[in-house]
Amino acid sequence: MNEDEQGPDDQHQVPDGVSEATVEALGTLSAALETIEHARGLLYGFHRLTGSADLDLGEAVEQLRKAGHTDLADRIDTELVGRNVIAGWWTFQVVEDYDDGYYALAKELERTARDELVDGRRHLFEAGMKEDRRTHGRRHHEATPADQPG
């Protein structure tokens, strides 16, 4: 393909009649969803770390008992081991509610916006940025993997 003919692949072409403002708004919506995905990952990290800490607390209780500190071990065991992190909730419940509520709705609405406005195409704003920022004709600046030499 001639360098002048290179550009985003078909899935990253803005459909006819779609304004730059719409592409920009969808780009911002996509960025928000990426932040929500990041937050979800941190939430899962919180879930795993809290669970690991609870298991370690149980081990510390046993070690304290063996070392003769039964009163302290009993207090940690009854007050902290297995305790809810939020009133009535363990971290798995927090994760499930986030996944089934906020996260699911964010994914659905972002997908709906893309489906209704740009035939479901993703990353159109970023594809435009790539086209604006790459150096045409320069190796490693090709528009698509298919455009790479050799």
Secondary structure, 3 states (H helix, E strand, C coil): CCHHHCCCCHHHCCCCCCCHHHHHHHHHHHHHHHHHHHHHHHHHHHHHHHHHHHHHHHHHHHHHHHCCCHHHHHHHHHHCCCCCCECCECHHHHHHHHHHHHHHHHHHHHHHHHHHHHCCCCCHHHHHHHHHHCCCCCCCCCCCHHHCCC
